[in-house]
Amino acid sequence: MQAHIKGKTALITGSSRGVGQQIALGLARLGCNLIVHGTSAQSSRTTLKLLQDYPISVNSVYSDLTSMQGVNELIRQVTNLEVNVDILYNNAAIMTDYHEDIWSHTEDEWNKTMQVNVIALYNLCGAFIPRMVANGFGRVVNLVSGIENLPELAPYSASKWAVLKLSQDLGFKYRDTNVRINVLDPGWLQTDMGGDNAPNKVTDVLPGALEPVLVNNSGSTGKVFRALDYKAS
């Protein structure tokens, strides 16, 4: 049996474009209320316009997750909305430059990548998962990557493996609650990060990107869902 998520509220980080925007549209079609997030007050305008015809509640928040100040600001804005976050998609991520010299990734690149991709995610989980447990329902989806054998992108790939491990551990920790914590690999898509040469359109992330939130309260937790496994043939 699938979970009924109509009327639930989802926070999607990095939903001003790309995969996050597609997730927002997919959840809107299922009747979810949304909190969209971008780095600035203007960055989510396109997403908000795309959502305006759906009979749901939509709020917009913004912050730069490259600092803990930005993470705390996001948490503050969401808290001030006075709504329950039932679903959390930790989608926001950065990828630093490709380095042919694999030993030339700088400390700043490592720090920024881990801050956005791992530390911000960890703190957002900490801000909202305990409330989900108390409310008796929650779905957390942390995005990873199938990237491998590319030390030229070491900070990014290492950060995504850290997200996988953290998600598995959190899934185990909360296994006896009604909060399901899973992982989504969106696949190689034509996005700003994936590039124009990716073999799949960004729209191909649906419907697979929604599968982790449709599990029931005793369903999979700590599992990797691959969005392209659900791609229409």
GUNUKOL-997486 format. One record per residue (C-alpha): residue in three letters; x, y, z. Coordinates in Angstrom, 1 decimal, always signed. Example, Ala and Ser with C-alpha at 12.3 -4.5 7.8 and 13.67 -1.06 7.14 Angstrom:
BEGIN
('ALA'; (+12.3; -4.5; +7.8)) ('SER'; (+13.7; -1.1; +7.1)) 
//
This chain:
BEGIN
('MET'; (+0.0; +0.0; +0.0)) ('GLN'; (+1.3; +3.4; -0.9)) ('ALA'; (+1.3; +6.4; +1.5)) ('HIS'; (-1.3; +9.0; +1.0)) ('ILE'; (+0.5; +12.3; +0.7)) ('LYS'; (-2.2; +14.6; -0.6)) ('GLY'; (-2.4; +17.5; +1.7)) ('LYS'; (+1.0; +16.9; +3.2)) ('THR'; (+3.6; +19.7; +3.0)) ('ALA'; (+7.0; +19.2; +1.3)) ('LEU'; (+10.1; +21.3; +1.6)) ('ILE'; (+12.4; +20.9; -1.5)) ('THR'; (+15.8; +22.5; -1.3)) ('GLY'; (+17.2; +23.7; -4.6)) ('SER'; (+13.8; +23.7; -6.3)) ('SER'; (+14.2; +26.9; -8.4)) ('ARG'; (+15.2; +24.8; -11.4)) ('GLY'; (+16.4; +21.3; -12.6)) ('VAL'; (+15.6; +18.2; -10.6)) ('GLY'; (+14.2; +20.1; -7.7)) ('GLN'; (+11.7; +21.9; -9.9)) ('GLN'; (+10.6; +18.7; -11.5)) ('ILE'; (+10.1; +17.2; -8.0)) ('ALA'; (+8.0; +20.2; -7.0)) ('LEU'; (+5.8; +19.7; -10.1)) ('GLY'; (+5.4; +16.0; -9.5)) ('LEU'; (+4.4; +16.5; -5.9)) ('ALA'; (+2.0; +19.3; -6.9)) ('ARG'; (+0.2; +16.8; -9.2)) ('LEU'; (-0.3; +14.5; -6.2)) ('GLY'; (-1.8; +17.3; -4.2)) ('CYS'; (+1.1; +18.2; -1.9)) ('ASN'; (+1.5; +21.6; -0.5)) ('LEU'; (+5.0; +23.0; -1.2)) ('ILE'; (+7.8; +25.0; +0.2)) ('VAL'; (+10.1; +25.9; -2.6)) ('HIS'; (+13.7; +27.0; -2.0)) ('GLY'; (+16.2; +29.0; -4.0)) ('THR'; (+19.3; +31.0; -3.2)) ('SER'; (+17.6; +34.3; -3.5)) ('ALA'; (+14.1; +35.8; -3.3)) ('GLN'; (+13.9; +36.0; -7.1)) ('SER'; (+15.5; +32.6; -8.1)) ('SER'; (+12.3; +30.6; -7.6)) ('ARG'; (+10.1; +32.8; -9.8)) ('THR'; (+9.9; +30.3; -12.7)) ('THR'; (+9.0; +27.4; -10.3)) ('LEU'; (+6.3; +29.5; -8.6)) ('LYS'; (+4.8; +30.4; -12.0)) ('LEU'; (+4.7; +26.8; -13.0)) ('LEU'; (+2.9; +25.9; -9.8)) ('GLN'; (+0.3; +28.6; -9.8)) ('ASP'; (-2.4; +26.6; -11.5)) ('TYR'; (-2.4; +23.8; -8.9)) ('PRO'; (-4.9; +23.9; -6.1)) ('ILE'; (-2.3; +23.7; -3.4)) ('SER'; (-0.6; +26.0; -0.9)) ('VAL'; (+2.8; +27.2; -2.1)) ('ASN'; (+5.4; +29.1; +0.0)) ('SER'; (+8.8; +30.3; -1.1)) ('VAL'; (+11.9; +30.5; +1.1)) ('TYR'; (+15.5; +31.4; +0.2)) ('SER'; (+19.0; +31.2; +1.5)) ('ASP'; (+22.5; +30.4; +0.5)) ('LEU'; (+23.5; +27.0; +2.0)) ('THR'; (+27.3; +27.6; +1.6)) ('SER'; (+27.3; +28.8; +5.2)) ('MET'; (+25.7; +27.7; +8.5)) ('GLN'; (+24.2; +31.2; +8.7)) ('GLY'; (+22.3; +30.4; +5.5)) ('VAL'; (+21.2; +27.0; +6.8)) ('ASN'; (+19.9; +28.5; +10.0)) ('GLU'; (+18.2; +31.3; +8.0)) ('LEU'; (+16.4; +28.6; +5.9)) ('ILE'; (+15.3; +26.8; +9.1)) ('ARG'; (+14.1; +30.1; +10.6)) ('GLN'; (+12.0; +31.0; +7.5)) ('VAL'; (+10.4; +27.6; +7.3)) ('THR'; (+9.7; +27.6; +11.1)) ('ASN'; (+8.0; +31.0; +10.7)) ('LEU'; (+5.6; +29.6; +8.2)) ('GLU'; (+4.0; +27.6; +11.1)) ('VAL'; (+3.3; +24.6; +9.0)) ('ASN'; (+4.4; +21.0; +9.5)) ('VAL'; (+7.2; +19.8; +7.2)) ('ASP'; (+6.0; +16.3; +6.4)) ('ILE'; (+8.3; +15.6; +3.4)) ('LEU'; (+11.9; +16.9; +3.0)) ('TYR'; (+13.8; +16.6; -0.2)) ('ASN'; (+17.5; +17.5; +0.3)) ('ASN'; (+18.1; +18.2; -3.3)) ('ALA'; (+20.4; +21.3; -3.2)) ('ALA'; (+24.0; +20.5; -4.1)) ('ILE'; (+27.1; +22.0; -5.7)) ('MET'; (+29.8; +20.6; -7.9)) ('THR'; (+33.2; +22.3; -8.0)) ('ASP'; (+35.4; +22.5; -11.1)) ('TYR'; (+36.8; +19.4; -12.9)) ('HIS'; (+40.5; +19.0; -12.1)) ('GLU'; (+42.7; +17.1; -14.5)) ('ASP'; (+45.3; +17.3; -11.7)) ('ILE'; (+43.4; +15.3; -9.2)) ('TRP'; (+45.6; +16.6; -6.3)) ('SER'; (+44.7; +20.2; -7.0)) ('HIS'; (+41.3; +20.3; -5.4)) ('THR'; (+41.5; +23.2; -3.0)) ('GLU'; (+40.6; +23.4; +0.7)) ('ASP'; (+38.0; +25.9; -0.2)) ('GLU'; (+36.4; +23.6; -2.8)) ('TRP'; (+36.3; +20.7; -0.3)) ('ASN'; (+34.8; +22.9; +2.4)) ('LYS'; (+32.1; +24.5; +0.2)) ('THR'; (+31.1; +21.1; -1.3)) ('MET'; (+30.9; +19.4; +2.1)) ('GLN'; (+29.0; +22.3; +3.6)) ('VAL'; (+26.3; +22.4; +1.0)) ('ASN'; (+26.0; +18.7; +0.1)) ('VAL'; (+26.5; +17.1; +3.6)) ('ILE'; (+26.6; +19.5; +6.5)) ('ALA'; (+23.5; +21.6; +5.4)) ('LEU'; (+21.6; +18.3; +4.7)) ('TYR'; (+22.6; +16.9; +8.1)) ('ASN'; (+21.3; +20.1; +9.9)) ('LEU'; (+18.1; +20.2; +7.9)) ('CYS'; (+17.4; +16.6; +8.8)) ('GLY'; (+18.1; +17.5; +12.4)) ('ALA'; (+15.7; +20.4; +12.3)) ('PHE'; (+12.7; +18.5; +10.8)) ('ILE'; (+13.0; +14.8; +11.5)) ('PRO'; (+12.3; +15.0; +15.3)) ('ARG'; (+9.1; +16.9; +14.5)) ('MET'; (+8.1; +14.3; +11.9)) ('VAL'; (+8.6; +11.6; +14.5)) ('ALA'; (+6.4; +13.5; +17.0)) ('ASN'; (+3.7; +14.1; +14.3)) ('GLY'; (+3.7; +10.4; +13.4)) ('PHE'; (+4.6; +10.8; +9.8)) ('GLY'; (+7.6; +11.8; +7.7)) ('ARG'; (+9.4; +11.2; +4.5)) ('VAL'; (+13.0; +12.3; +3.9)) ('VAL'; (+14.7; +11.9; +0.5)) ('ASN'; (+18.4; +12.7; +0.3)) ('LEU'; (+19.8; +13.0; -3.2)) ('VAL'; (+23.0; +11.2; -4.2)) ('SER'; (+24.8; +10.5; -7.4)) ('GLY'; (+25.8; +7.4; -9.4)) ('ILE'; (+29.1; +9.2; -10.2)) ('GLU'; (+32.1; +6.8; -10.1)) ('ASN'; (+35.7; +6.6; -11.2)) ('LEU'; (+36.1; +10.3; -11.4)) ('PRO'; (+38.7; +11.6; -9.0)) ('GLU'; (+38.7; +14.8; -11.1)) ('LEU'; (+35.5; +15.6; -9.3)) ('ALA'; (+36.6; +14.2; -5.9)) ('PRO'; (+34.9; +16.7; -3.6)) ('TYR'; (+31.5; +16.1; -5.2)) ('SER'; (+31.7; +12.3; -5.4)) ('ALA'; (+33.0; +12.0; -1.9)) ('SER'; (+30.2; +14.2; -0.6)) ('LYS'; (+27.6; +12.1; -2.2)) ('TRP'; (+29.0; +8.9; -0.7)) ('ALA'; (+28.8; +10.7; +2.6)) ('VAL'; (+25.1; +11.4; +2.0)) ('LEU'; (+24.5; +7.8; +1.2)) ('LYS'; (+26.1; +6.6; +4.4)) ('LEU'; (+24.4; +9.2; +6.6)) ('SER'; (+21.0; +8.4; +5.1)) ('GLN'; (+21.5; +4.7; +5.7)) ('ASP'; (+22.4; +5.3; +9.3)) ('LEU'; (+19.5; +7.7; +9.9)) ('GLY'; (+17.1; +5.1; +8.3)) ('PHE'; (+18.3; +2.6; +10.8)) ('LYS'; (+18.0; +5.0; +13.7)) ('TYR'; (+14.4; +5.8; +12.9)) ('ARG'; (+13.4; +2.4; +11.6)) ('ASP'; (+10.8; +1.9; +14.4)) ('THR'; (+9.0; +5.2; +13.6)) ('ASN'; (+6.7; +6.3; +10.9)) ('VAL'; (+9.5; +8.4; +9.3)) ('ARG'; (+11.1; +6.8; +6.2)) ('ILE'; (+14.5; +8.1; +5.2)) ('ASN'; (+15.6; +7.1; +1.8)) ('VAL'; (+18.0; +8.0; -1.0)) ('LEU'; (+17.3; +9.1; -4.6)) ('ASP'; (+19.8; +8.8; -7.4)) ('PRO'; (+18.2; +11.0; -10.2)) ('GLY'; (+20.6; +9.6; -12.9)) ('TRP'; (+22.5; +11.5; -15.5)) ('LEU'; (+20.2; +14.2; -16.7)) ('GLN'; (+20.4; +17.3; -18.9)) ('THR'; (+20.7; +19.9; -16.1)) ('ASP'; (+23.1; +22.7; -15.3)) ('MET'; (+25.2; +20.1; -13.4)) ('GLY'; (+24.7; +17.2; -15.7)) ('GLY'; (+25.4; +19.1; -18.9)) ('ASP'; (+23.8; +19.0; -22.4)) ('ASN'; (+25.5; +15.7; -23.3)) ('ALA'; (+23.6; +13.8; -20.6)) ('PRO'; (+21.5; +11.0; -22.2)) ('ASN'; (+18.3; +11.8; -20.3)) ('LYS'; (+16.0; +14.8; -20.2)) ('VAL'; (+15.5; +16.4; -16.8)) ('THR'; (+11.8; +15.5; -17.1)) ('ASP'; (+12.8; +11.8; -17.0)) ('VAL'; (+13.4; +12.1; -13.3)) ('LEU'; (+9.6; +11.7; -12.9)) ('PRO'; (+7.9; +9.6; -11.8)) ('GLY'; (+10.8; +7.8; -10.2)) ('ALA'; (+11.8; +10.8; -8.0)) ('LEU'; (+8.5; +10.5; -6.2)) ('GLU'; (+8.8; +6.8; -5.3)) ('PRO'; (+10.6; +7.3; -2.0)) ('VAL'; (+7.8; +9.4; -0.6)) ('LEU'; (+5.1; +6.9; -1.6)) ('VAL'; (+6.3; +4.0; +0.6)) ('ASN'; (+4.0; +3.2; +3.5)) ('ASN'; (+4.9; +3.8; +7.2)) ('SER'; (+6.5; +0.4; +7.5)) ('GLY'; (+8.1; +0.5; +4.0)) ('SER'; (+11.7; +0.8; +2.8)) ('THR'; (+14.0; +3.0; +4.8)) ('GLY'; (+17.7; +3.5; +4.1)) ('LYS'; (+17.1; +2.3; +0.5)) ('VAL'; (+18.5; +3.8; -2.7)) ('PHE'; (+15.8; +4.6; -5.3)) ('ARG'; (+17.0; +5.1; -8.9)) ('ALA'; (+14.7; +7.5; -10.7)) ('LEU'; (+15.5; +6.2; -14.2)) ('ASP'; (+14.4; +2.7; -13.2)) ('TYR'; (+10.9; +4.1; -13.4)) ('LYS'; (+11.4; +5.9; -16.7)) ('ALA'; (+8.6; +5.3; -19.2)) ('SER'; (+9.7; +3.2; -22.0)) 
//
